[in-house]
């Protein structure tokens, strides 16, 4: 009886962790190379990136930002000159991170009749992973602000009867 409730549980943890993702600053609505494609901005001073949850905004409210000082980071870039293509992939944004967990148990009811209980949790630790930073010289007021984040913790419960 004890083995029927305690034994036979299946635990399946998965870890998703990726290194930083390269990205660049857009040149806004300027076309330094031709009238079809916009270019990247030129980096003229060093900047460091990360996840700063209450960084001051250039204008408006503070919030999660790629830079500790968005105003200084904005000034570290300039519009590309005519004929230049700008600097590509000079910044790094945090990569995805998630711990997922699955817990399952199969109970034998009678001969070939079985009942399986399953609990699955995605983003088990409910870690916030920001993405989609606003990186364009054409939008100075939101420069570096994160525009989205990964999904919050989600859980699923299931019962499966097989015969």
N, C-alpha and C positions, 0 to 999 in steps of 0.2 A: 504494500500500500504506500509506504514511504517512497519507494523507487518510482511509483507511478506519478507522483507529484514533484519530487525533487530531481530525479535522474532523467537523462536524455534531453536536456535543454541544449539548444544550438545557439551559440553567440557568434555573430559575424560583424566584427568592427572593420570599417574602412577609413582610411585617412587620405585626404586630398590636400596636398600642399605643394605649391608651385613657387618657383623663384619669381623675382620681380619681372614685370612686363615692360618692354621698352615703348616709349611714346615720345611725341614731340609737340612743340607749340606751333599752332597754325598762324599764318600771316594775316588772318582776318579776311577782309575783302580785297586785298591787294593782289595784283597779278604781275609779279616781277618777271616771269618768263614768257608767258603768252596770255591771251584772253580766254583760254579754255580751262587752265588748271591754276589753282592758287598754290602758293609755295609755303614752305615752312619759315618760321622766324629764325633769325640768327641769334645765337647765344653769345653775349658779350661779357658776362660775368658768371662766376660759379654759383650754383644754387644747390641746396640739398632738399631731398624729397622724403616724404613719410606720410603717416596718418596723424594729423593734428586735429583733434576733435573740436576745440574751441578757438580756432585761429581767428584773428580779427579780419573782418572783411574790408576791402578797399572802400566800398560803399554798402550800406545796408547792414544786415544782421550778421553776426559771427556764426561760425558753424564748422563742420568738418571740411578740412582743406588739405591739399597736397603740400602746401608750404607753411612754415611757421610764420612768415611775414609775406603775405601775398603781394603787398605793394612793392617791396624790395625785389621779389621774384619777378614781378611784371617788368620792372626797370632793368632786369638782367637780360632782357630780350629786345631786339629791335627789328623793324621791318626789313625784309631782304631788299637789296638794291636791284635795279633793273638788270636782268641777265643772271642773277644768282638764284639758286634753288633753296637756300637756307640750310639749317642744320637739322639732320634727321636723327630721331631716336636718342636724343641726348638725356632724356629723363627716364626714371624708372618708377612705375607705380606698383603697389603691392599686388602679388599674385593671389590666386584663390586659395582659400583654406577652409576645410570642413572636416569634421569627424562625424561619420554616419555609423549607426548601430542597428543591428537586427537581432531580435531575440525570438526563438521559435521552439515549440514543443508539440510533438505528435502523440496523441492519446489513442490507444487501441480500444475500441468500444466492444466489438465482437468480430472475431475472425478477420475478415477483410475490410471491415468497416472502421474507418479511422477519422479522427477529428484533429485538425491541426490549428493551433493558435499561433498567430504571428503578430509581433509588434516591431515596427520599423520607425526609426527616428533619423531624420535628415538634419544636419547641422545641430547635432546633439548638444554642444556647448553653447549654442545660440550666439556664436561669435559674429560680430558685425564686420563684414568685409566691404569696404567702400570701393566703388569703381566709377568710371565715366567722369573724370575730372574735366572741368571746363578749361580748355587750354587754347585760347585764341586771343591774339592781340586786339581783335575787333570787339571783344566783350571784356573790358577792363574791370567792370564792377563785379563780375563773377569769376575772375581769374583764379584758377586753382580749386574752386569749390567742387566738391564731389556731387554728382547729379543723381547717383543711384547707389544701391547697395545690394548685396546678395540676399537671398530669401532668409527670413527668420526661421527658427526651428519649426519643422513640420513633423507630425506623427501620424502613423497609420496603424490601425488595428484590424486584424482580419481573422475570420474563422473559416476553415475549409473542411467540408465533409466529403470524404471519398469512400467509394464502395466498389 
